[in-house]
Amino acid sequence: MINIDLNGKKGIVFGVANHRSIAWAISQKLLDAGADVTIAYQNERFKSGVEKLIDGYSNASLEECDVSSDDSITDLFSNLKDKYQNIDFLVHSIAFAPREDLAGDFSETSRESFNIALEISSFSLISLVNNATKLMKNGGSILALTFQASQSVYPGYNVMGVAKAALENEVKQLAAEYGSREIRVNALSPGPMDTLAARGIHGFIDMKKIHAEKAPLKRNITHDEVGNAALFLCSDLSTGITGTILPVDAGYHIMAV
């Protein structure tokens, strides 16, 4: 049992699509710790499913937000200001690339697909942070989700590896920019996990198998473990940590494989 008290803390989580979403595992940990959590869903197609997830949580609420629209982002944070006045954390667990560019040769990536992947998966962090920090009057924690394909070649990950590399550099630059305001910016880098997005990665089953074989802990990680790490980074226990990419991958990242 992880005993971290977030009563009185308020924040927002982006990226919940269904019960397998990493963002939902994180949301549950934050909600169970007592935080008031707004979950941003992309559009009406996802609303009913996310509503079912938060049923029974009196400290959870929903807001619609399409991160590809500046107006949608502005409207969301206006609503958050009315609802909370200030916030303490933001979780960015958003990534997207057209499925056809998650297989085949990386050099065949189209200009349009490259722009989509970088806008949704990387630029969105900058836009959200720009708005969220205006409500972080007492400091706060911003957390992004990345993957080791930012540093190494994972067959089938293709343009998403570039997007994650950009995201990680943004984490460091934003951490430097906002540190004087006691706003921390970090990222978690989980090993391969069963999510809706993972199904679109060519060779994902083999990726999981290799990770479990090569990792020092000889297994894959769980949603619960990622949620616990996120809970720590969103809490005041992590006030001395910023600009960090924290692997949660059973130790796979230390192996020369």
Backbone as CSV, one residue per row, in Angstrom:
resi,resn,N_x,N_y,N_z,CA_x,CA_y,CA_z,C_x,C_y,C_z
1,MET,0.839,-1.192,0.000,0.000,0.000,0.000,0.876,1.245,0.000
2,ILE,0.718,2.087,-1.026,1.484,3.319,-1.109,0.715,4.412,-0.363
3,ASN,1.322,4.971,0.688,0.621,5.927,1.541,1.130,7.342,1.280
4,ILE,0.612,7.966,0.235,0.924,9.354,-0.080,-0.387,10.132,-0.052
5,ASP,-0.412,11.214,0.700,-1.635,11.995,0.886,-1.619,13.215,-0.030
6,LEU,-2.553,13.253,-0.981,-2.670,14.394,-1.890,-3.961,15.177,-1.653
7,ASN,-4.542,15.023,-0.488,-5.734,15.805,-0.178,-5.413,17.296,-0.269
8,GLY,-6.273,18.032,-0.961,-6.056,19.454,-1.167,-5.320,19.772,-2.454
9,LYS,-4.731,18.764,-3.086,-4.029,18.962,-4.352,-5.022,18.830,-5.505
10,LYS,-4.763,19.576,-6.575,-5.664,19.590,-7.724,-4.845,19.542,-9.004
11,GLY,-5.364,18.818,-9.999,-4.616,18.756,-11.245,-5.392,18.112,-12.368
12,ILE,-4.706,17.892,-13.478,-5.352,17.394,-14.681,-4.489,16.320,-15.335
13,VAL,-5.155,15.335,-15.902,-4.485,14.231,-16.595,-4.993,14.166,-18.027
14,PHE,-4.062,14.131,-18.977,-4.387,13.986,-20.390,-3.988,12.593,-20.865
15,GLY,-4.846,11.971,-21.655,-4.471,10.712,-22.291,-5.256,9.492,-21.878
16,VAL,-6.299,9.652,-21.067,-7.125,8.489,-20.704,-8.062,8.164,-21.865
17,ALA,-7.935,6.965,-22.392,-8.819,6.511,-23.465,-9.677,5.345,-23.014
18,ASN,-9.110,4.458,-22.190,-9.841,3.299,-21.680,-9.140,2.766,-20.435
19,HIS,-9.599,1.631,-19.927,-9.068,1.122,-18.664,-7.636,0.623,-18.771
20,ARG,-7.132,0.410,-19.989,-5.756,-0.027,-20.176,-4.780,1.141,-20.334
21,SER,-5.283,2.343,-20.409,-4.415,3.501,-20.603,-3.475,3.689,-19.408
22,ILE,-2.216,3.990,-19.706,-1.285,4.331,-18.636,-1.809,5.541,-17.868
23,ALA,-2.417,6.474,-18.594,-2.970,7.671,-17.946,-4.051,7.315,-16.939
24,TRP,-4.802,6.256,-17.186,-5.837,5.856,-16.229,-5.194,5.237,-14.986
25,ALA,-4.145,4.440,-15.155,-3.438,3.875,-14.003,-2.908,4.999,-13.119
26,ILE,-2.399,6.048,-13.746,-1.900,7.204,-12.990,-3.048,7.946,-12.322
27,SER,-4.130,8.144,-13.053,-5.301,8.844,-12.501,-5.829,8.145,-11.257
28,GLN,-5.911,6.821,-11.309,-6.410,6.063,-10.156,-5.548,6.308,-8.923
29,LYS,-4.228,6.296,-9.107,-3.330,6.524,-7.968,-3.533,7.917,-7.383
30,LEU,-3.674,8.911,-8.254,-3.866,10.290,-7.787,-5.209,10.441,-7.076
31,LEU,-6.241,9.834,-7.638,-7.570,9.901,-7.031,-7.605,9.184,-5.689
32,ASP,-7.002,8.003,-5.630,-6.991,7.237,-4.380,-6.192,7.944,-3.290
33,ALA,-5.233,8.794,-3.704,-4.442,9.553,-2.731,-5.171,10.804,-2.256
34,GLY,-6.364,11.076,-2.823,-7.186,12.186,-2.351,-7.164,13.437,-3.194
35,ALA,-6.418,13.422,-4.304,-6.345,14.621,-5.148,-7.643,14.818,-5.918
36,ASP,-7.954,16.069,-6.216,-9.037,16.390,-7.142,-8.451,16.346,-8.549
37,VAL,-8.981,15.449,-9.378,-8.396,15.210,-10.695,-9.416,15.465,-11.801
38,THR,-9.057,16.327,-12.725,-9.831,16.489,-13.955,-9.175,15.640,-15.030
39,ILE,-9.973,14.832,-15.688,-9.467,13.995,-16.776,-9.927,14.605,-18.090
40,ALA,-8.963,14.921,-18.941,-9.278,15.527,-20.233,-9.426,14.426,-21.278
41,TYR,-10.599,14.345,-21.873,-10.827,13.357,-22.940,-10.806,14.082,-24.282
42,GLN,-10.446,13.335,-25.336,-10.207,13.973,-26.623,-11.464,14.507,-27.286
43,ASN,-12.514,13.687,-27.348,-13.748,14.093,-28.017,-14.901,13.214,-27.543
44,GLU,-16.069,13.413,-28.109,-17.274,12.704,-27.676,-17.147,11.195,-27.805
45,ARG,-16.340,10.738,-28.740,-16.179,9.297,-28.940,-15.631,8.611,-27.695
46,PHE,-14.843,9.333,-26.913,-14.220,8.750,-25.722,-14.975,9.068,-24.436
47,LYS,-15.910,10.016,-24.486,-16.502,10.532,-23.256,-17.203,9.461,-22.430
48,SER,-18.078,8.690,-23.045,-18.867,7.728,-22.269,-17.986,6.678,-21.602
49,GLY,-16.944,6.246,-22.299,-16.048,5.251,-21.718,-15.295,5.795,-20.517
50,VAL,-14.842,7.035,-20.612,-14.105,7.639,-19.493,-15.053,7.933,-18.333
51,GLU,-16.283,8.315,-18.640,-17.284,8.542,-17.586,-17.483,7.289,-16.744
52,LYS,-17.495,6.138,-17.395,-17.673,4.882,-16.657,-16.492,4.617,-15.740
53,LEU,-15.306,4.985,-16.168,-14.116,4.754,-15.354,-14.152,5.547,-14.055
54,ILE,-14.628,6.773,-14.111,-14.576,7.627,-12.912,-15.826,7.494,-12.049
55,ASP,-16.757,6.647,-12.455,-17.966,6.437,-11.666,-17.587,5.973,-10.258
56,GLY,-18.043,6.665,-9.259,-17.720,6.325,-7.878,-16.641,7.204,-7.271
57,TYR,-15.964,7.981,-8.095,-14.952,8.914,-7.590,-15.559,10.315,-7.477
58,SER,-15.806,10.760,-6.273,-16.383,12.090,-6.077,-15.373,13.192,-6.360
59,ASN,-14.087,12.834,-6.376,-13.031,13.834,-6.601,-12.534,13.838,-8.052
60,ALA,-13.294,13.203,-8.958,-12.920,13.177,-10.373,-13.950,13.929,-11.207
61,SER,-13.481,14.579,-12.256,-14.380,15.266,-13.186,-13.780,15.184,-14.589
62,LEU,-14.580,15.568,-15.580,-14.166,15.463,-16.979,-14.187,16.823,-17.665
63,GLU,-13.288,16.975,-18.616,-13.291,18.134,-19.510,-12.851,17.654,-20.887
64,GLU,-13.498,18.162,-21.919,-13.098,17.819,-23.287,-11.950,18.715,-23.729
65,CYS,-10.972,18.125,-24.429,-9.872,18.928,-24.960,-9.204,18.209,-26.127
66,ASP,-9.160,18.872,-27.254,-8.428,18.411,-28.422,-7.120,19.191,-28.458
67,VAL,-5.990,18.521,-28.177,-4.724,19.247,-28.036,-4.183,19.772,-29.367
68,SER,-4.834,19.425,-30.469,-4.434,19.991,-31.763,-5.105,21.338,-32.021
69,SER,-5.957,21.787,-31.092,-6.692,23.048,-31.240,-6.315,24.011,-30.123
70,ASP,-5.762,25.166,-30.482,-5.430,26.183,-29.478,-6.671,26.666,-28.738
71,ASP,-7.777,26.805,-29.457,-9.020,27.265,-28.826,-9.515,26.251,-27.797
72,SER,-9.419,24.973,-28.135,-9.850,23.934,-27.206,-9.010,23.951,-25.936
73,ILE,-7.708,24.138,-26.081,-6.822,24.197,-24.918,-7.127,25.417,-24.063
74,THR,-7.320,26.559,-24.719,-7.644,27.792,-23.985,-8.943,27.645,-23.206
75,ASP,-9.961,27.068,-23.838,-11.253,26.857,-23.178,-11.105,25.941,-21.971
76,LEU,-10.322,24.886,-22.122,-10.130,23.943,-21.027,-9.536,24.636,-19.809
77,PHE,-8.471,25.391,-19.996,-7.801,25.999,-18.846,-8.611,27.153,-18.260
78,SER,-9.457,27.753,-19.064,-10.386,28.735,-18.525,-11.364,28.050,-17.573
79,ASN,-11.846,26.875,-17.975,-12.747,26.103,-17.114,-12.040,25.648,-15.839
80,LEU,-10.766,25.232,-15.975,-10.008,24.808,-14.794,-9.807,25.953,-13.812
81,LYS,-9.561,27.136,-14.337,-9.388,28.304,-13.465,-10.659,28.592,-12.680
82,ASP,-11.806,28.467,-13.353,-13.083,28.685,-12.668,-13.339,27.607,-11.610
83,LYS,-12.924,26.387,-11.929,-13.209,25.254,-11.049,-12.245,25.175,-9.867
84,TYR,-10.949,25.363,-10.111,-9.927,25.129,-9.098,-9.200,26.391,-8.628
85,GLN,-9.204,27.449,-9.408,-8.396,28.647,-9.175,-6.902,28.389,-9.425
86,ASN,-6.362,27.362,-8.797,-4.975,26.990,-9.075,-4.861,25.472,-9.152
87,ILE,-3.803,24.985,-9.817,-3.589,23.539,-9.903,-2.169,23.213,-9.427
88,ASP,-1.974,21.931,-9.093,-0.695,21.482,-8.540,0.053,20.509,-9.448
89,PHE,-0.642,19.882,-10.387,0.036,18.919,-11.256,-0.679,18.794,-12.595
90,LEU,0.100,18.375,-13.575,-0.418,18.062,-14.911,0.305,16.821,-15.405
91,VAL,-0.446,15.876,-15.943,0.125,14.654,-16.513,-0.172,14.619,-18.002
92,HIS,0.889,14.526,-18.794,0.789,14.468,-20.257,1.111,13.041,-20.695
93,SER,0.083,12.310,-21.098,0.259,10.933,-21.563,-0.400,10.794,-22.927
94,ILE,0.057,11.617,-23.855,-0.553,11.717,-25.185,0.482,11.373,-26.242
95,ALA,0.127,10.487,-27.149,1.000,10.171,-28.279,0.149,9.651,-29.427
96,PHE,0.513,10.064,-30.615,-0.217,9.573,-31.795,0.646,9.714,-33.036
97,ALA,0.604,8.690,-33.876,1.153,8.744,-35.228,0.258,7.863,-36.099
98,PRO,0.082,8.221,-37.354,-0.711,7.379,-38.252,-0.178,5.949,-38.268
99,ARG,-1.077,4.985,-38.195,-0.692,3.574,-38.084,0.231,3.128,-39.210
100,GLU,0.011,3.660,-40.422,0.821,3.216,-41.560,2.290,3.601,-41.421
101,ASP,2.591,4.535,-40.533,3.976,4.941,-40.328,4.600,4.288,-39.109
102,LEU,3.934,3.307,-38.536,4.497,2.523,-37.438,4.900,1.142,-37.930
103,ALA,5.201,1.040,-39.192,5.685,-0.198,-39.808,6.428,0.193,-41.082
104,GLY,7.239,-0.711,-41.597,7.966,-0.411,-42.819,9.207,0.421,-42.556
105,ASP,9.739,1.009,-43.608,10.983,1.768,-43.509,10.729,3.171,-42.958
106,PHE,11.562,3.577,-42.001,11.437,4.906,-41.421,11.596,5.990,-42.485
107,SER,12.449,5.739,-43.471,12.704,6.752,-44.496,11.495,7.015,-45.379
108,GLU,10.479,6.162,-45.268,9.253,6.352,-46.047,8.215,7.184,-45.300
109,THR,8.566,7.677,-44.118,7.640,8.521,-43.356,7.261,9.750,-44.187
110,SER,5.979,10.024,-44.267,5.533,11.175,-45.050,5.673,12.460,-44.236
111,ARG,5.735,13.561,-44.928,5.803,14.865,-44.260,4.581,15.069,-43.362
112,GLU,3.402,14.702,-43.868,2.173,14.891,-43.100,2.184,14.055,-41.821
113,SER,2.589,12.796,-41.930,2.616,11.924,-40.756,3.639,12.403,-39.734
114,PHE,4.789,12.868,-40.218,5.817,13.393,-39.317,5.271,14.580,-38.535
115,ASN,4.621,15.493,-39.236,4.075,16.685,-38.583,2.993,16.324,-37.571
116,ILE,2.140,15.366,-37.918,1.083,14.933,-37.000,1.689,14.339,-35.731
117,ALA,2.656,13.431,-35.902,3.271,12.766,-34.750,3.943,13.765,-33.820
118,LEU,4.674,14.715,-34.400,5.378,15.696,-33.570,4.413,16.691,-32.925
119,GLU,3.365,17.072,-33.636,2.409,18.033,-33.067,1.663,17.435,-31.887
120,ILE,1.097,16.238,-32.083,0.274,15.632,-31.033,1.123,15.097,-29.887
121,SER,2.218,14.431,-30.211,2.995,13.737,-29.192,4.002,14.627,-28.478
122,SER,4.453,15.706,-29.146,5.526,16.519,-28.585,5.131,17.980,-28.361
123,PHE,4.716,18.651,-29.426,4.371,20.065,-29.273,3.261,20.277,-28.250
124,SER,2.349,19.337,-28.154,1.234,19.494,-27.211,1.718,19.730,-25.790
125,LEU,2.860,19.150,-25.411,3.382,19.372,-24.058,3.697,20.849,-23.849
126,ILE,4.330,21.468,-24.839,4.676,22.887,-24.723,3.416,23.736,-24.551
127,SER,2.428,23.473,-25.375,1.190,24.245,-25.331,0.465,24.071,-23.997
128,LEU,0.393,22.847,-23.522,-0.302,22.589,-22.261,0.436,23.206,-21.075
129,VAL,1.762,23.099,-21.085,2.551,23.674,-19.994,2.414,25.197,-19.972
130,ASN,2.434,25.798,-21.149,2.295,27.254,-21.249,1.024,27.724,-20.565
131,ASN,-0.042,26.972,-20.728,-1.317,27.333,-20.102,-1.389,26.907,-18.634
132,ALA,-0.926,25.698,-18.338,-1.056,25.164,-16.983,-0.255,25.952,-15.963
133,THR,0.924,26.402,-16.343,1.785,27.088,-15.372,1.199,28.414,-14.903
134,LYS,0.301,28.982,-15.679,-0.377,30.207,-15.238,-1.264,29.946,-14.026
135,LEU,-1.632,28.674,-13.835,-2.476,28.299,-12.698,-1.683,27.644,-11.573
136,MET,-0.364,27.487,-11.771,0.471,26.878,-10.736,1.093,27.978,-9.889
137,LYS,0.267,28.604,-9.085,0.693,29.770,-8.319,1.631,29.412,-7.173
138,ASN,1.551,28.160,-6.726,2.379,27.728,-5.593,3.386,26.665,-6.012
139,GLY,3.819,26.724,-7.260,4.682,25.673,-7.781,3.846,24.485,-8.224
140,GLY,4.508,23.432,-8.629,3.756,22.265,-9.051,4.616,21.252,-9.776
141,SER,3.951,20.212,-10.272,4.640,19.114,-10.943,3.999,18.845,-12.300
142,ILE,4.839,18.777,-13.324,4.393,18.412,-14.673,5.086,17.110,-15.031
143,LEU,4.312,16.159,-15.510,4.844,14.833,-15.789,4.449,14.394,-17.190
144,ALA,5.431,13.964,-17.983,5.179,13.440,-19.322,5.523,11.953,-19.356
145,LEU,5.048,11.275,-20.379,5.328,9.851,-20.571,6.116,9.665,-21.854
146,THR,7.254,8.967,-21.742,8.099,8.745,-22.896,8.403,7.257,-23.030
147,PHE,9.379,6.920,-23.879,9.747,5.520,-24.112,11.189,5.497,-24.604
148,GLN,11.895,4.408,-24.338,13.319,4.317,-24.643,13.628,4.400,-26.142
149,ALA,12.618,4.289,-26.976,12.829,4.455,-28.415,13.300,5.867,-28.754
150,SER,13.270,6.763,-27.783,13.835,8.101,-27.973,15.350,8.038,-28.113
151,GLN,15.965,6.983,-27.560,17.420,6.855,-27.530,17.940,5.725,-28.413
152,SER,17.121,4.711,-28.625,17.538,3.534,-29.382,16.504,3.211,-30.450
153,VAL,16.914,2.416,-31.422,16.007,2.053,-32.514,15.168,0.845,-32.106
154,TYR,13.865,1.020,-32.117,12.922,-0.066,-31.881,12.153,-0.299,-33.183
155,PRO,12.369,-1.437,-33.840,11.660,-1.697,-35.091,10.154,-1.548,-34.919
156,GLY,9.546,-0.786,-35.810,8.110,-0.574,-35.744,7.710,0.695,-35.019
157,TYR,8.628,1.278,-34.227,8.278,2.499,-33.504,8.464,3.735,-34.370
158,ASN,9.446,3.651,-35.274,9.641,4.637,-36.335,9.522,6.089,-35.884
159,VAL,8.575,6.830,-36.484,8.497,8.275,-36.240,8.171,8.599,-34.779
160,MET,7.574,7.662,-34.057,7.290,7.924,-32.647,8.563,8.019,-31.826
161,GLY,9.636,7.358,-32.267,10.912,7.510,-31.583,11.418,8.937,-31.674
162,VAL,11.240,9.557,-32.850,11.628,10.955,-33.034,10.773,11.853,-32.141
163,ALA,9.478,11.571,-32.096,8.567,12.374,-31.272,8.935,12.284,-29.795
164,LYS,9.317,11.094,-29.342,9.690,10.935,-27.932,11.027,11.602,-27.630
165,ALA,11.947,11.594,-28.602,13.211,12.305,-28.407,12.954,13.800,-28.244
166,ALA,12.060,14.331,-29.064,11.704,15.748,-28.948,11.046,16.027,-27.598
167,LEU,10.159,15.139,-27.188,9.462,15.310,-25.909,10.454,15.368,-24.750
168,GLU,11.440,14.496,-24.759,12.408,14.456,-23.662,13.253,15.726,-23.611
169,ASN,13.608,16.258,-24.767,14.351,17.516,-24.774,13.484,18.653,-24.254
170,GLU,12.204,18.620,-24.598,11.269,19.630,-24.080,11.192,19.573,-22.560
171,VAL,11.159,18.362,-22.000,11.116,18.204,-20.546,12.281,18.948,-19.902
172,LYS,13.467,18.792,-20.469,14.656,19.431,-19.903,14.600,20.952,-20.061
173,GLN,14.192,21.406,-21.238,14.137,22.853,-21.456,13.066,23.511,-20.583
174,LEU,11.925,22.859,-20.450,10.851,23.414,-19.622,11.234,23.391,-18.142
175,ALA,11.953,22.328,-17.748,12.421,22.259,-16.356,13.343,23.435,-16.045
176,ALA,14.229,23.764,-16.974,15.142,24.895,-16.780,14.387,26.216,-16.745
177,GLU,13.369,26.333,-17.582,12.617,27.589,-17.672,11.774,27.857,-16.436
178,TYR,11.158,26.811,-15.894,10.182,27.022,-14.821,10.698,26.689,-13.422
179,GLY,11.950,26.267,-13.334,12.484,25.887,-12.021,12.451,26.998,-10.993
180,SER,12.670,28.235,-11.431,12.690,29.353,-10.484,11.325,29.604,-9.862
181,ARG,10.289,29.020,-10.473,8.935,29.159,-9.925,8.510,27.909,-9.146
182,GLU,9.478,27.048,-8.854,9.213,25.809,-8.120,8.245,24.883,-8.880
183,ILE,8.293,24.973,-10.200,7.518,24.059,-11.045,8.483,23.027,-11.610
184,ARG,8.243,21.769,-11.307,9.107,20.677,-11.726,8.551,20.025,-12.997
185,VAL,9.443,19.640,-13.888,9.034,18.983,-15.134,9.872,17.721,-15.300
186,ASN,9.205,16.567,-15.315,9.882,15.285,-15.422,9.137,14.372,-16.391
187,ALA,9.745,13.241,-16.686,9.083,12.246,-17.526,9.344,10.852,-16.978
188,LEU,8.370,9.990,-17.145,8.534,8.563,-16.870,8.762,7.845,-18.193
189,SER,9.643,6.860,-18.168,9.916,6.059,-19.363,9.637,4.588,-19.051
190,PRO,8.382,4.172,-19.170,8.039,2.782,-18.871,8.514,1.818,-19.956
191,GLY,8.696,0.568,-19.564,8.922,-0.483,-20.542,7.637,-0.749,-21.303
192,PRO,7.664,-1.675,-22.268,6.464,-1.951,-23.073,5.309,-2.461,-22.217
193,MET,4.122,-1.898,-22.460,2.938,-2.240,-21.685,1.753,-2.453,-22.619
194,ASP,0.809,-3.275,-22.173,-0.393,-3.536,-22.964,-1.334,-2.345,-22.886
195,THR,-1.385,-1.572,-23.956,-2.316,-0.449,-24.071,-2.934,-0.477,-25.464
196,LEU,-3.962,0.333,-25.650,-4.594,0.426,-26.961,-3.581,0.908,-27.997
197,ALA,-2.751,1.881,-27.645,-1.769,2.422,-28.582,-0.724,1.379,-28.955
198,ALA,-0.347,0.525,-27.988,0.696,-0.467,-28.245,0.291,-1.464,-29.321
199,ARG,-1.002,-1.680,-29.478,-1.470,-2.629,-30.484,-1.091,-2.202,-31.895
200,GLY,-0.845,-0.912,-32.076,-0.502,-0.420,-33.404,0.974,-0.524,-33.730
201,ILE,1.783,-1.004,-32.764,3.232,-1.101,-32.980,3.568,-2.477,-33.534
202,HIS,4.166,-2.504,-34.707,4.562,-3.764,-35.327,5.613,-4.467,-34.465
203,GLY,5.385,-5.739,-34.132,6.344,-6.505,-33.340,6.272,-6.256,-31.848
204,PHE,5.146,-5.715,-31.382,5.036,-5.364,-29.964,5.170,-6.595,-29.055
205,ILE,4.602,-7.720,-29.439,4.674,-8.937,-28.611,6.121,-9.371,-28.445
206,ASP,6.892,-9.317,-29.528,8.307,-9.670,-29.434,9.056,-8.672,-28.549
207,MET,8.679,-7.408,-28.636,9.314,-6.382,-27.822,9.129,-6.687,-26.334
208,LYS,7.917,-7.037,-25.949,7.645,-7.378,-24.548,8.452,-8.590,-24.103
209,LYS,8.528,-9.594,-24.959,9.242,-10.830,-24.625,10.727,-10.557,-24.408
210,ILE,11.323,-9.774,-25.296,12.746,-9.455,-25.175,13.022,-8.648,-23.914
211,HIS,12.150,-7.694,-23.615,12.313,-6.902,-22.394,12.308,-7.800,-21.160
212,ALA,11.365,-8.709,-21.094,11.266,-9.593,-19.929,12.488,-10.496,-19.803
213,GLU,13.037,-10.921,-20.924,14.204,-11.808,-20.899,15.475,-11.066,-20.500
214,LYS,15.624,-9.828,-20.955,16.872,-9.096,-20.768,16.901,-8.215,-19.518
215,ALA,15.747,-7.799,-19.028,15.707,-6.892,-17.873,16.253,-7.591,-16.626
216,PRO,16.963,-6.874,-15.768,17.472,-7.477,-14.536,16.392,-8.135,-13.683
217,LEU,15.190,-7.559,-13.655,14.117,-8.155,-12.849,13.429,-9.326,-13.551
218,LYS,13.824,-9.585,-14.815,13.331,-10.738,-15.583,11.818,-10.760,-15.729
219,ARG,11.252,-9.602,-15.956,9.806,-9.506,-16.155,9.473,-8.169,-16.784
220,ASN,8.239,-8.047,-17.237,7.739,-6.745,-17.676,7.203,-5.979,-16.475
221,ILE,7.024,-4.691,-16.649,6.478,-3.872,-15.573,4.954,-3.837,-15.655
222,THR,4.328,-3.325,-14.617,2.871,-3.291,-14.549,2.356,-1.858,-14.572
223,HIS,1.086,-1.716,-14.908,0.443,-0.406,-14.841,0.534,0.162,-13.427
224,ASP,0.403,-0.712,-12.437,0.434,-0.280,-11.046,1.782,0.360,-10.697
225,GLU,2.866,-0.220,-11.215,4.190,0.309,-10.917,4.402,1.683,-11.551
226,VAL,3.907,1.863,-12.754,4.012,3.175,-13.395,3.170,4.196,-12.638
227,GLY,1.978,3.774,-12.220,1.119,4.661,-11.441,1.773,5.105,-10.147
228,ASN,2.462,4.178,-9.478,3.141,4.521,-8.226,4.261,5.531,-8.448
229,ALA,5.029,5.342,-9.529,6.118,6.279,-9.826,5.555,7.666,-10.143
230,ALA,4.450,7.695,-10.858,3.807,8.975,-11.183,3.289,9.655,-9.922
231,LEU,2.713,8.874,-9.037,2.205,9.420,-7.778,3.335,10.086,-6.995
232,PHE,4.481,9.438,-6.939,5.653,10.008,-6.263,6.064,11.335,-6.898
233,LEU,6.152,11.376,-8.239,6.619,12.583,-8.915,5.600,13.720,-8.860
234,CYS,4.334,13.387,-8.651,3.312,14.430,-8.509,3.161,14.901,-7.071
235,SER,3.817,14.214,-6.149,3.688,14.551,-4.731,4.843,15.433,-4.271
236,ASP,4.725,15.947,-3.065,5.770,16.789,-2.487,6.994,15.990,-2.059
237,LEU,6.937,14.663,-2.179,8.118,13.850,-1.882,9.199,14.024,-2.943
238,SER,8.828,14.592,-4.089,9.780,14.713,-5.202,10.167,16.166,-5.481
239,THR,10.083,17.031,-4.479,10.311,18.460,-4.723,11.736,18.792,-5.161
240,GLY,12.673,17.869,-4.986,14.047,18.121,-5.411,14.390,17.531,-6.765
241,ILE,13.386,17.043,-7.490,13.638,16.352,-8.759,12.991,17.111,-9.904
242,THR,13.793,17.496,-10.889,13.237,18.109,-12.096,14.178,17.870,-13.271
243,GLY,13.627,17.890,-14.481,14.409,17.665,-15.687,14.875,16.238,-15.845
244,THR,14.225,15.315,-15.174,14.674,13.919,-15.129,13.779,13.005,-15.954
245,ILE,14.415,12.082,-16.661,13.696,11.013,-17.361,13.880,9.762,-16.509
246,LEU,12.838,9.331,-15.832,12.926,8.214,-14.888,12.466,6.913,-15.543
247,PRO,13.377,5.961,-15.752,12.956,4.680,-16.332,12.174,3.846,-15.316
248,VAL,11.078,3.280,-15.769,10.319,2.306,-14.981,10.179,1.092,-15.896
249,ASP,11.255,0.320,-15.970,11.338,-0.713,-17.004,11.993,-1.999,-16.519
250,ALA,11.917,-2.248,-15.213,12.527,-3.447,-14.611,14.035,-3.476,-14.821
251,GLY,14.632,-2.313,-15.080,16.080,-2.215,-15.238,16.598,-2.439,-16.632
252,TYR,15.718,-2.614,-17.600,16.138,-2.922,-18.979,17.119,-1.898,-19.523
253,HIS,16.953,-0.628,-19.147,17.760,0.443,-19.739,19.246,0.346,-19.401
254,ILE,19.625,-0.426,-18.376,21.048,-0.510,-18.015,21.780,-1.598,-18.791
255,MET,21.029,-2.424,-19.517,21.633,-3.579,-20.175,22.153,-3.231,-21.563
256,ALA,23.317,-3.745,-21.912,23.871,-3.575,-23.259,23.327,-4.692,-24.127
257,VAL,22.158,-4.457,-24.728,21.494,-5.501,-25.508,21.302,-5.031,-26.944
